[in-house]
């Protein structure tokens, strides 16, 4: 009768939480949190798109043309501004750990960079709390299926 498979409810729950977290991150990154990078060499500020964030680091992408763009060096540091309003941001320092070309769903080629946060910066405390909120939200949030009625409009 039984095929000997044991279902791990904990693993399934963690998988569902991770899916919710990534979905929530996409909404936050696209609608709330702007990220701009500052390259130390010439202080150029340009937008990057955050893909993922964790307590240890983040993954971001930039449009990529292998013929004209230069890769960021593995091990190099860069400054990033995490904007929460049009004019206020939290500065973080990232160390580039890897870079890979990536083909987006839109057909565009991007470079994905995996980075590690410099946790010694005093401003990282705010980022750490924001990241903790995102994890907690994914774990405890409930999906609205439209079943609640509003009586006070």
Number of C-alpha atoms within 10 A of each C-alpha: 3 5 5 6 6 7 8 8 9 9 10 11 12 12 12 13 19 15 13 21 21 17 12 16 22 17 12 14 16 13 10 14 20 19 20 20 21 16 15 11 7 7 10 10 14 12 14 15 19 23 17 16 20 15 16 12 17 17 19 18 22 17 16 18 14 11 6 7 10 9 14 16 12 14 13 11 19 17 18 21 19 18 16 14 10 9 6 10 17 15 20 20 21 21 19 21 17 15 18 12 17 16 14 12 7 6 8 11 17 18 21 21 23 21 24 21 20 17 17 10 11 11 15 18 13 12 19 16 12 13 17 14 12 19 21 13 15 20 16 9 11 9 6 7 6 6 6 7 6 6 5 4 3
